[in-house]
Amino acid sequence: MAEAKLGEAHPKFKGWYITPAGRYPSARAGAEANGTYPKQVDRWCKGGKMKARGWDFEPAQQAPAMAQAA
């Protein structure tokens, strides 16, 4: 995939994965930094059980045009 469409620039960007090692635009990037698998990062960040240990998911802001259409 083109570099211009990775992370926050991707049209389907959902949000940031917050891990003890930092904030990442994808589960894959978070997994590489934490030495684990992307699916594990996804479960830990979105599941809520690991929030006290520093794992969380921050949803991206909805675009204003989409909010008005709804």
C-alpha positions as CSV (number, residue, x, y, z in Angstrom):
1,M,0.0,0.0,0.0
2,A,1.2,3.5,-0.7
3,E,2.9,5.4,2.2
4,A,0.3,8.2,1.7
5,K,-2.5,5.9,2.7
6,L,-1.0,4.4,5.9
7,G,-2.1,5.3,9.4
8,E,-4.0,8.6,9.9
9,A,-4.0,9.4,6.2
10,H,-6.0,6.2,5.3
11,P,-9.7,6.9,4.5
12,K,-10.9,4.1,6.9
13,F,-8.6,5.2,9.8
14,K,-10.5,4.1,13.0
15,G,-8.2,5.5,15.8
16,W,-5.0,5.1,17.8
17,Y,-3.9,2.1,19.8
18,I,-2.4,3.3,23.1
19,T,0.2,0.8,24.6
20,P,2.7,1.1,27.4
21,A,5.3,1.8,24.7
22,G,3.4,4.7,23.0
23,R,0.5,5.6,20.7
24,Y,0.2,3.9,17.3
25,P,-2.0,4.4,14.3
26,S,-2.4,0.6,13.8
27,A,-2.4,-2.6,15.7
28,R,0.4,-3.8,13.5
29,A,2.6,-0.9,14.5
30,G,1.8,-1.3,18.2
31,A,2.5,-5.0,18.0
32,E,6.0,-4.4,16.4
33,A,6.9,-2.0,19.2
34,N,5.6,-4.2,22.0
35,G,6.9,-7.6,20.6
36,T,3.5,-9.2,20.3
37,Y,0.9,-9.9,17.6
38,P,-1.5,-7.4,16.0
39,K,-4.6,-9.3,17.1
40,Q,-3.4,-9.4,20.7
41,V,-2.9,-5.6,20.6
42,D,-6.4,-5.2,19.2
43,R,-7.9,-7.3,21.9
44,W,-6.0,-5.7,24.8
45,C,-6.7,-2.1,23.6
46,K,-10.4,-2.5,22.6
47,G,-11.3,-5.1,25.3
48,G,-11.0,-2.7,28.2
49,K,-9.6,-5.3,30.7
50,M,-6.0,-4.1,30.2
51,K,-6.8,-0.4,30.5
52,A,-5.2,-0.2,34.0
53,R,-2.0,-1.6,32.6
54,G,-1.7,1.1,29.9
55,W,-3.6,-0.5,26.9
56,D,-6.4,1.5,25.4
57,F,-8.0,2.6,22.1
58,E,-8.7,6.2,21.2
59,P,-11.2,6.5,18.4
60,A,-10.6,9.0,15.6
61,Q,-12.9,12.0,15.5
62,Q,-15.7,11.7,13.0
63,A,-15.4,14.0,10.0
64,P,-17.8,17.1,10.2
65,A,-19.4,16.2,6.9
66,M,-20.3,12.8,8.1
67,A,-21.7,14.1,11.4
68,Q,-24.0,16.5,9.6
69,A,-25.3,13.8,7.2
70,A,-26.3,11.5,10.1
